[in-house]
Amino acid sequence: MTNEEFVIEVEKSFLRSKSLLIKKGVEYSQDGDRLGQFHRAGAAQGVSPTQALMGMAMKHVTSLADMVKYPKRYSRKAFNEKITDLRNYTFLLDALLRDLEIE
């Protein structure tokens, strides 16, 4: 893959993430707080919102870890979905840390 091809792929990946984050934002921010589900999940589990987020993200990490053992068994679409979900958790973690005023 050339540098130019790589840049195009990064842009496509970012657009997939952005689109999904916007779509899910409607679903997950019914109370007006886009990050509220992490606060509620953390409170329900007796952990911090960041720990709750990481617990949710780990589902995607473990799923991807299983998939990469035998990558030919999975479609590019299946990989894109998992990778996008995992990438989005990093965006959400960044937002949550900012919301918690972690510097």
Secondary structure, 3 states (H helix, E strand, C coil): CCHHHHHHHHHHHHHHHHHHHHHHHHHHCCCCCCCHHHHHHHHHHCCCHHHHHHHHHHHHHHHHHHHHHCHHHCCHHHHHHHHHHHHHHHHHHHHHHHHCCCC
